[in-house]
């Protein structure tokens, strides 16, 4: 039996060989000699610009290699499995794409085993918001947008259209609404390594408000007037509740749409003001008109403020909801009585024109009550003692107790 990694010292026939003596070839054998792996392949003219690697591979006496023979490290992290190379034909120029996020990284390409041929290239060029090799793939909804139905085209041909589907056993098939197991199948242009090997990408996404006609159902937001706030302003934030910020009533509501990353230039071009916001629960939380965190306590972050009547939609300032605001009186003392611009808590006592008074639970200031007047709380009485629903004198009560005890002991003696 012949082994391809042995060098024969004597061959008796060109078609039938007998091993009389030989040596093990570490890197394989060809044409009567052991292969020198260091000369099997060489890499030259290696460049990386805008997420695109170009190089020349030259055969130095070895066999053709496949993608498994080429190891890729990005900043010393092995990403070989993430790279799609197909078959590399030695001697030709090989072009491959890497993710645009690797721009600015050092790319190391090495031929296995033992990294005997090793080349390093610095990937330069501006990172753009378009997918690498976007001409190969287009998505009508602009990318991964759960709330817009889109169709993905590869090289001009339809790849897939977003749809709602139930994968649960017994329910397998198209679906609509918020039924158990119903998800959105979202298609987009995610990764393209080579113009020859372009392919689409899909994700199963559970819509928080249900799925309909290839898109998530947008959540409805009802803005109501809070009696303690003069003006209603609706904003986007992940913590649903009402708040009064700087004299404006704010209703926060969740947003699950993935928005483009906003920078200062984009904000200003879209008609907004670049300022510090309360970051809230995650990066896509806007708390309009507030410079401090309101509910969530994470660090402050910069964002785009569109003022009272508009909200930032990720690209520009759009009309807020509702389009009109309602002004109502401000209640600056919801848990007490307002007196000379000071909020007195319920039960606090104060003199009004020399008359002892107290703050009642109906938010009005009333004179304190005399003996035998009806009462519910001690602070309503001048004596500060409400007993059996009547104002009583603490001294009189103690006197009665003393007389009672005195009579008992007098009787016994």
Number of C-alpha atoms within 10 A of each C-alpha: 7 11 12 14 17 21 23 21 12 13 15 10 8 6 6 9 13 12 15 10 11 11 11 14 17 12 17 18 19 16 7 12 14 19 21 16 19 16 14 20 21 19 19 12 9 17 17 23 19 20 25 21 20 15 16 16 18 19 17 16 14 19 14 15 17 13 17 14 15 18 19 23 16 18 15 11 10 12 12 17 11 12 17 17 19 14 12 18 16 21 15 12 15 17 18 20 22 23 18 22 12 17 20 18 17 17 23 18 20 20 23 15 12 10 14 14 18 16 15 16 16 19 22 18 14 12 17 11 9 14 20 24 18 17 13 20 25 25 23 14 17 14 20 20 21 25 20 19 20 24 20 26 22 18 16 11 11 13 18 19 17 23 23 26 21 19 16 11 8 7 13 12 12 14 23 20 16 17 11 13 14 26 29 28 21 28 27 28 25 17 22 24 23 21 16 11 12 17 19 18 15 16 13 15 15 18 21 14 13 21 27 23 16 23 23 29 19 18 13 8 13 10 18 15 18 17 13 18 23 19 22 27 30 27 24 21 23 21 17 12 11 18 19 17 17 10 15 21 23 26 24 23 21 15 18 17 16 13 13 11 12 17 14 15 11 16 22 16 12 18 18 23 17 18 14 17 23 26 25 23 17 12 15 20 22 27 26 26 21 14 15 16 17 17 16 14 12 14 12 14 16 16 26 28 24 24 16 17 18 22 23 24 18 19 18 18 22 16 14 19 17 16 10 12 18 12 12 14 10 14 12 15 16 13 14 21 24 18 12 7 9 11 16 21 18 18 18 15 20 17 12 12 7 7 11 16 22 26 25 21 13 10 17 13 23 16 18 23 22 16 14 15 14 17 20 14 16 18 22 28 26 20 17 16 21 24 17 11 14 20 26 24 19 13 10 10 13 11 12 11 12 12 11 11 11 11 12 11 9 8 7 6 6
